Amino acid sequence: MREVKVLIVEDDPFFCTVLKDLFNIHFPYIRVCYVAESIQQARLFLRENDVDLVFLDIELPDGKGFDLLASMEEMHFEVIITTSHSNYAIDAIRHSALDYLLKPVAYPEMEGAMAKFMKKFQAVSRDLQKLPEEMPVFKKLPLPTSDGFVFVNIDEIIHAESDRAYSVFTMKGGSKIMVSKPLGAFETRLLKHNFFRVHKSHLINLHEVTRYVRGEGGYVVLSNDETVPVSRIRKDDFLKIITR
């Protein structure tokens, strides 16, 4: 089982320590990627990084934790609310939170919340593992248009970029195709064709990488001289792939 990537949105340092201690002792498969002390910090982090689970406080310096969820165009993660207030349960349900934990959080409550999460997480992982065996691998990708689909050769795609609720595909030859679906709708299909999501907003064709430049995350140069950032959280996985 792969590790679970977690974002903690919490402005109380003591409670952050409590959460991390619980994870270290009882849930070693959890990796805390970042601790955001405000909605703005969390929003900026999620623009560039994917996580599996968010532990979200409600009362934050710049607003309510629910404001973060309301501002997300896509949510590819589960949410567990952590709060000292018991009067937000209805709001948590409305925002599809997986669980609602009152501070101080003890192990039995955390165990129950994580059991709910792992049931969903493992089911999704099993489904993704089955896809290559159960589905034929086609060399063309259907891109939705207003009147149907345009079928493009996957090998001709250099780069796909997220543009809010849209995706922009850069093709060999210089043409660009914009479609009204988010990047996540194409990711599983393209990963089977040597694509890699180097950044929350960027999927690249690994065959088209000509150079990698180091940095905190660094960036890649593609065959069309386009530069694409590599997020810090994806850097190690990317380097393992391109250097193996």
Secondary structure as UniProt FT lines:
FT   STRAND          4..9
FT   HELIX           13..26
FT   TURN            28..29
FT   STRAND          30..36
FT   HELIX           39..48
FT   STRAND          53..56
FT   STRAND          59..60
FT   TURN            61..62
FT   STRAND          63..64
FT   HELIX           65..71
FT   STRAND          78..83
FT   TURN            87..88
FT   HELIX           89..94
FT   TURN            95..96
FT   STRAND          99..102
FT   HELIX           107..134
FT   STRAND          140..145
FT   TURN            146..147
FT   STRAND          148..153
FT   HELIX           154..156
FT   STRAND          157..163
FT   TURN            164..165
FT   STRAND          166..171
FT   TURN            172..173
FT   STRAND          176..179
FT   HELIX           184..191
FT   TURN            192..194
FT   STRAND          195..199
FT   TURN            200..201
FT   STRAND          202..205
FT   HELIX           206..208
FT   STRAND          209..213
FT   STRAND          219..222
FT   TURN            223..224
FT   STRAND          227..229
FT   HELIX           232..234
FT   HELIX           235..243
//
